[in-house]
Amino acid sequence: MTAPHISSRPRIGVPWRTAVEESANRRAKIDNYLRAVEKAGGEPVLISLARETDLLKREAETLDAFVLTGSPADVDPALYGAKRHTATAAADAARERTDFALVEHALAARKPVLAICYGVQSLNVFLGGSLVQDIPTEIGMKIRHSPEKDNPPGGAAPDAVHEARFDPGRMRHLSGAAQAEINSSHHQSVLEPGLGLRITAIAADGVVEAVEWIENPNWVVGVQWHPERMPDDALAQALFGDLVAAARSGAA
């Protein structure tokens, strides 16, 4: 196994959100992740979804950590043994293949992973967990987790905002408090956590907001919100900063 590239600016792999966005070079949203990694002291490395599996694995060996990004796609429900909900969006097979290969490598090599929104759902399914396919119809609308239904014609609404409660764990330590205000833009979430994951944050309506890896000391955190879209938020900065610090040291 190739040793990770440890330097003052660790190399953080960031897969494109979708194959369509990559082919069209639509960078507006993916650049948020790259800027967040760079601001935290890492060197972001954009990972193509078109890469053959062998080449993807070789590239992963040269990277120190990974950020699994959000996506407008939904993970194929067949991958967690569920019937497709009518509200479930089309899957992106290239993104699924890329995420699963990166997670497999990261867990085996004990490299840090920060999984965001779709990324935490992808991580969870890879580890044998399941998903809530549509929060409004399966859980209800006590909290607005997505602004999509309130979008003005031809415009984009700001992210929904609500509180999350933290159980003891890395997220609570980074927050410095038992709860924090987070943004929200999703209609799916973790249902049953995958093998090795523990739920460490929930919203008031029971929606899972964060999971953490507990099988060994490796740094693996999944959050359902979008810290990359909160550049001035202390918790978002602490989250990316802790990821980069773990990547730099090669240990959680």
C-alpha positions in Angstrom: 0.0 0.0 0.0 1.3 3.4 -0.9 1.9 5.7 2.1 -0.4 8.7 2.4 1.0 12.1 1.3 1.6 13.9 4.6 2.6 17.5 4.3 1.8 20.9 5.8 -1.1 21.0 3.3 -2.6 17.5 3.2 -4.3 16.5 0.0 -8.1 16.1 0.4 -10.0 14.2 -2.3 -13.4 15.7 -3.3 -15.5 13.9 -5.8 -17.7 15.8 -8.2 -21.3 16.1 -7.1 -22.8 14.5 -10.2 -21.6 13.1 -13.6 -23.8 15.7 -15.3 -22.2 18.6 -13.5 -18.7 17.3 -14.2 -19.3 16.9 -17.9 -20.7 20.4 -18.1 -18.0 21.8 -15.8 -20.7 23.4 -13.6 -18.6 24.5 -10.6 -20.7 26.8 -8.6 -21.6 24.3 -5.9 -18.6 22.0 -6.0 -16.3 25.1 -5.5 -17.9 25.6 -2.1 -16.3 22.4 -0.9 -12.9 23.2 -2.4 -12.9 26.6 -0.8 -13.8 25.2 2.6 -11.0 22.6 2.4 -8.5 25.3 1.3 -9.5 27.7 4.0 -9.0 25.0 6.6 -5.4 24.4 5.4 -5.9 21.5 3.0 -5.1 21.1 -0.7 -8.4 20.1 -2.4 -8.1 17.5 -5.2 -11.2 17.3 -7.4 -11.9 13.6 -8.2 -13.5 12.7 -11.6 -16.6 10.4 -11.6 -15.5 9.1 -15.0 -12.3 7.5 -13.7 -11.9 3.7 -14.2 -12.0 1.8 -10.9 -8.3 0.8 -11.0 -7.2 4.4 -11.7 -9.5 5.7 -9.0 -8.0 3.3 -6.4 -4.5 4.4 -7.4 -5.5 8.1 -7.1 -7.0 7.4 -3.7 -3.7 6.0 -2.4 -2.1 9.4 -3.1 -4.6 11.3 -1.0 -4.7 11.9 2.7 -8.4 12.3 3.4 -11.8 12.7 1.6 -14.8 14.9 1.6 -17.9 13.2 0.2 -20.1 16.0 -1.2 -23.8 16.6 -1.5 -25.7 15.8 -4.6 -29.2 16.3 -6.2 -29.2 12.5 -6.9 -30.4 10.0 -4.4 -28.7 6.7 -3.6 -30.4 3.8 -5.4 -32.9 2.2 -2.8 -32.0 -1.2 -4.2 -28.6 -0.9 -2.5 -30.3 -1.0 0.9 -33.1 -3.4 0.0 -35.9 -0.9 -0.2 -38.7 -0.2 -2.7 -38.3 3.1 -4.5 -40.4 6.0 -3.0 -42.2 8.1 -5.6 -40.2 11.2 -4.3 -36.8 9.5 -4.6 -34.6 11.2 -7.3 -32.7 9.3 -9.9 -29.5 7.6 -8.9 -26.1 8.6 -10.2 -24.3 5.3 -10.7 -20.9 6.9 -11.3 -21.1 8.9 -8.1 -22.1 5.7 -6.1 -19.2 3.8 -7.6 -16.8 6.6 -6.8 -18.0 7.1 -3.2 -18.0 3.4 -2.4 -14.4 3.0 -3.8 -13.2 6.0 -1.8 -14.8 4.9 1.5 -13.5 1.3 1.1 -10.0 2.6 0.7 -10.3 5.2 3.5 -11.5 2.7 6.0 -8.9 0.1 5.1 -6.1 2.7 5.1 -7.5 4.6 8.1 -7.8 7.9 6.3 -10.2 10.6 7.5 -13.6 11.1 5.8 -16.0 13.9 6.1 -19.4 13.0 4.5 -21.8 15.8 3.8 -25.6 15.5 3.0 -25.8 13.0 0.1 -22.3 11.9 1.2 -23.4 10.8 4.6 -26.3 8.9 3.0 -23.8 7.2 0.6 -21.5 6.4 3.5 -24.3 4.9 5.5 -25.6 2.7 2.7 -22.0 1.5 1.9 -21.8 0.3 5.6 -25.1 -1.6 5.3 -27.4 1.1 6.7 -30.8 2.4 5.3 -32.3 5.8 4.5 -35.5 7.7 5.0 -36.4 8.3 1.4 -38.6 11.3 1.8 -38.7 13.2 5.1 -42.0 15.2 4.4 -44.0 12.0 3.8 -42.3 9.6 6.1 -41.5 11.8 9.1 -43.6 14.9 8.6 -43.0 18.7 8.3 -42.4 19.7 11.9 -39.0 21.1 10.8 -38.4 22.4 7.3 -35.3 20.4 6.2 -35.4 21.6 2.6 -36.4 25.0 1.1 -37.3 23.6 -2.3 -41.1 23.8 -1.9 -40.8 27.4 -0.9 -38.6 28.5 -3.8 -39.9 31.6 -5.7 -40.5 31.0 -9.4 -37.1 31.2 -11.2 -35.3 31.8 -7.9 -33.6 29.9 -5.2 -34.6 30.1 -1.5 -32.0 30.3 1.2 -31.2 27.1 3.2 -33.6 26.2 5.9 -32.1 26.7 9.4 -32.9 24.8 12.6 -31.3 23.4 15.7 -29.5 20.1 16.1 -28.9 18.4 19.5 -25.5 16.7 20.0 -24.9 13.5 22.0 -21.3 13.0 23.4 -18.8 12.6 20.6 -16.6 14.5 18.2 -19.4 16.9 16.9 -20.3 17.9 20.5 -16.6 18.5 21.3 -16.2 20.6 18.2 -19.3 22.6 18.9 -18.5 23.2 22.5 -22.2 23.0 23.3 -25.0 20.4 23.4 -26.8 22.0 20.5 -26.2 24.3 17.5 -28.0 26.0 14.7 -27.4 24.3 11.4 -28.5 24.9 7.8 -30.5 22.3 5.9 -31.3 21.3 2.3 -32.3 17.7 1.9 -35.3 15.4 1.7 -33.6 12.2 2.7 -31.6 11.2 5.9 -30.1 8.2 7.7 -32.7 5.7 9.0 -30.7 2.8 10.5 -27.0 3.6 10.9 -24.6 1.3 9.1 -22.1 -1.0 10.7 -19.6 1.0 12.8 -21.6 4.2 12.8 -23.2 5.9 15.8 -25.8 8.6 15.7 -24.4 11.7 17.4 -26.8 14.5 16.4 -30.5 14.7 15.8 -33.1 17.4 15.0 -36.1 18.0 17.2 -38.3 15.9 14.8 -35.9 12.9 15.1 -34.1 13.4 11.8 -30.5 12.2 12.0 -28.1 15.1 11.6 -24.7 13.5 12.3 -23.1 10.1 12.6 -19.6 9.1 13.7 -17.3 6.1 13.2 -16.7 4.1 16.3 -15.0 0.9 15.1 -11.5 2.3 15.6 -9.9 5.7 16.2 -10.1 6.7 12.5 -11.7 10.2 11.8 -15.0 9.5 10.0 -17.8 12.0 10.4 -21.0 12.3 8.5 -23.3 15.4 8.7 -26.6 15.9 7.0 -26.3 19.7 6.8 -24.0 21.8 4.6 -21.0 23.2 6.5 -19.4 24.2 3.2 -22.1 26.8 2.7 -21.5 28.3 6.2 -18.0 29.8 5.7 -18.3 32.2 8.7 -19.8 29.6 11.1 -17.6 28.5 13.9 -18.7 24.9 13.9 -18.3 24.6 10.2 -14.8 26.0 10.4 -14.0 23.7 13.3 -15.3 20.6 11.3 -13.2 21.3 8.3 -10.2 22.3 10.4 -10.4 19.0 12.4 -10.6 17.0 9.2 -7.5 18.6 7.9 -5.7 18.3 11.2 -6.5 14.5 11.2 -5.3 14.2 7.6 -2.1 16.0 8.5 -1.3 13.8 11.4 -2.5 10.6 9.9 -4.5 9.8 13.0 -7.8 10.8 14.6 
